[in-house]
Amino acid sequence: MTARPLTLNLIGPGRAGRTLAALLARGGGCALQDVLSAEQATAEAAVAFIGSGRAVRKLPEMRPAGLWLLTPPDAAIAPVAAALAASGRVRAGDIVFHCSGSQPSS
């Protein structure tokens, strides 16, 4: 029996986010589900670049996932994380992580 890959959602699909999501998805460790950006065209471009997933327009459209990758601009990480926490989309045991060049993990 082969383990199913973890599901992955991406919020803030800039260069870093879409590249990391593509590596995770193409490596077989994750199955990309949903991509959310402030601009719909950016989410759609990320889905095309990655080769899987679906672009969504709003956080409530995102399905639950085992992994949540947050890669918005650094100043938006805290508000995005707070909105995600308040959304009820994250379940016990899910992993939420971000990439930032200037923000601490807290």
Order of alpha helices (4+ residues) and beta strands (2+ residues): beta-alpha-beta-alpha-beta-beta-alpha-beta
